[in-house]
Amino acid sequence: MTQETIPDFTDTELWTIGQTLRERYGRDIETQIGDAEIRLFPEDRTLTSVPAVVWSERGANFVVFKTGRGRYRAQFFYRGFQQYGTGREEYDDLALCVTTLLQVQSDHIRKEQLEPVDPGPRAKN
């Protein structure tokens, strides 16, 4: 099976991401454009290089992967071992992808702030 060449983000797609971030944060957010290696399908043994847009805001790092023409994935992370997805494998609407990513991260922060902190074994004695 021949691997489809995944096109770079178009100017329109980059505008969509930028505009969505402006609406969320009330100002321009610096983004970086690059490539990332991911498994396009769970059964893949090899990684595929795909275009990616990355930004950091309020202690979190965000990435949107372009997995095909009009297809996207997204995740946010704090450290390498703290990676979170949106609960959806792939999107065909970039604005929905970015909006969902921002909402899931916001919900994650809210949940962490509401959870009681375990004081550890010493405090229980």
C-alpha positions in Angstrom: 0.0 0.0 0.0 1.4 3.4 -1.0 1.5 6.0 1.7 -0.4 9.2 0.9 1.7 12.3 1.0 0.2 14.6 3.6 0.1 18.2 2.5 1.4 21.0 4.7 -1.0 23.2 6.5 -2.5 25.8 4.1 -2.6 29.5 4.9 -6.4 29.1 5.5 -5.8 26.3 8.0 -3.1 28.4 9.8 -5.5 31.3 9.9 -8.2 29.1 11.3 -5.9 28.0 14.1 -4.7 31.5 14.8 -8.2 33.0 14.8 -9.5 30.3 17.2 -6.6 31.0 19.6 -7.3 34.7 19.4 -10.9 34.1 20.3 -9.9 31.9 23.3 -7.1 34.0 24.7 -8.1 37.5 23.5 -4.7 38.1 21.9 -2.4 36.6 19.3 -0.6 33.4 20.3 2.7 32.4 18.8 2.6 29.1 17.0 5.4 27.0 15.6 5.0 24.9 12.4 7.0 21.7 12.1 6.7 18.0 11.6 6.0 15.2 14.0 6.3 11.5 13.7 3.1 9.6 14.7 1.4 6.3 13.9 -1.4 7.1 11.5 -3.2 3.8 12.4 -2.9 1.7 15.6 -1.6 -1.3 13.6 1.2 0.7 12.0 4.7 -0.5 13.1 6.4 2.6 11.6 6.0 6.3 12.3 4.9 8.7 9.6 6.1 12.3 9.4 3.1 14.7 9.4 2.8 18.5 9.6 2.2 19.9 13.1 1.3 23.2 14.6 2.5 23.7 18.2 2.0 26.4 20.8 2.3 26.9 24.6 0.0 28.8 26.8 -0.6 28.9 30.6 1.7 26.1 31.4 0.4 23.7 28.8 1.8 22.7 25.4 -0.6 22.0 22.5 -0.2 20.3 19.1 -2.4 19.8 16.1 -1.3 17.1 13.7 -2.5 17.1 10.1 -3.0 13.4 9.3 -4.3 13.8 5.7 -6.2 16.3 3.5 -8.8 17.8 5.8 -8.0 15.4 8.7 -6.5 16.4 12.0 -5.6 15.1 15.5 -4.8 17.0 18.6 -3.3 16.7 22.1 -2.0 18.8 24.9 0.7 17.9 27.4 2.6 19.3 30.4 5.5 16.9 30.5 6.3 13.9 28.3 4.4 11.6 30.5 1.4 13.9 31.0 -0.2 13.7 27.5 -3.9 14.1 26.9 -6.1 13.8 23.9 -9.6 15.0 23.2 -11.3 11.6 23.4 -11.8 11.6 19.6 -9.3 9.9 17.2 -9.6 12.3 14.3 -11.4 15.4 13.1 -12.5 16.6 9.6 -13.2 20.1 10.9 -10.1 22.0 12.0 -11.9 24.7 14.0 -13.8 22.0 15.9 -10.5 20.1 16.5 -8.8 23.2 18.0 -11.9 24.3 20.0 -12.3 20.9 21.4 -8.7 20.7 22.4 -8.8 24.0 24.2 -12.1 23.0 26.0 -10.7 19.6 27.1 -7.6 21.3 28.5 -9.7 23.9 30.3 -11.9 21.1 31.7 -8.7 19.2 32.8 -7.4 22.3 34.7 -10.8 22.8 36.4 -11.1 19.2 37.4 -7.5 19.3 38.9 -8.4 22.4 40.9 -11.6 20.7 42.3 -10.0 17.4 43.3 -8.9 17.2 46.9 -5.1 16.8 47.4 -4.1 13.7 49.2 -2.0 14.9 52.2 -0.1 11.6 52.2 0.3 8.9 54.9 1.8 11.2 57.6 -1.3 13.4 57.8 -3.6 10.4 58.2 -1.9 9.3 61.5 
